[in-house]
Amino acid sequence: MEAEAARLAEWNERCREKFGFPFIICMRRHSKESIFAEFERRLGCTPADELHAALDEVSRITALRLVLLIVVSMRSTQPYLSYILIVELAKRCLMQVPSMRVEN
């Protein structure tokens, strides 16, 4: 665990040096292994490509947070709605984010 944390800290510092901002990733969509793989892949990107990737990740993070707020709000204000209906509404919201992929 300490070795992984050290590796992430080192890569994040390299990311800051190369791109001017830290590595950004929507962790809810990744496993630990895929985070490391994505980190390594994106360190090889151009600054323009990394900016685009980081902004896509911010969009995903924001969309998921908004959907969570909507789901919590709907469950508390309209408890008669089924969970399946709320999840379907959430998926439709997420599909409005250009870079978001939602599996059924």
N, C-alpha and C positions, 0 to 999 in steps of 0.2 A: 504494500500500500504506500509506504514512504517513497519507494522508488518510482511508482507511478505518479505520485504528487510532485516529486522532483522533476520528472520528465515533462509533466504538464507545465510546471512553472518555467522550465527552460524554454520549451516551445512557445509558450505565451510571450516570453521576453523576446524571442526571435521574431515573433509575429509583430509585436509592438515596434521593434527596430525596423523591420522591413516595410510594414504597412502604416505605422503610426497609430494603430489601435489594437486592442486585444482580440484574440480569437473569439468569435461569436458563433454559437451553435445552439440549436433548439434541442436540449438534452432529452426531452420527452420522446423524441423521435429516434433516438439512438441507443445502442448498447455501449458499454464501455469500450469494446473492441472497435466499433464503428466510429466512435469519437476519436480514438487514436488514429485510425486509418484516415479519417477526414482531415484531422489536424496535419498529418504528414503530407497528404495530397495537396492541401491548400497552401502549405508553406512553399510549394513550388509554383504557385500562381503568380501572375503579374499583379501589381497593385490595383489595377482597374478590375481585373477578374475577382480579386479578393474582396474589394469593396462591394461589387455586385453580389457575391456569395453572402457576405455579412449582412447586407440589407435584406436579402431573401430570408435569412435566418431570423432577423428582427421581425419581419412580417409574420413568419410562422409563430414565433413566440407571442407576439401581440394577438394574433388570431386565436391561438389556443387560450390565452388569458381571457379574451373577450367572450369566447364560447363558454368557458368555465363560469364567468360571471352571469351569463344569460341562463345557463342551466341551473345554477344555484338560485337565481332570482325566480325562475319559472317554477322550480320545485317548491319554493317557499310561498309564492303568491298564488299558484295554481296547482295545488297538490293532486287534483283529479286527473291531470295530464299523465299519460303513461310515460314511463322511462324511455320506451322505444320511440315514441313520438318526439320526445325532447332530444334524444340522440340523433334522430333523423333531421330535425331542425338544425342541430349543431353542425352536422355534416354539410348541410346546404350552405350554412354560413361560411364554413371553412373552404368550400369550393369556390367562393368568391375571391379568395386570395390566389392570385395567379400561380404562385409557386408551391401551393399546398396540395399534397396528394392525400386523399382519404380512401382507405381500403374498406370495402364492405365487410 
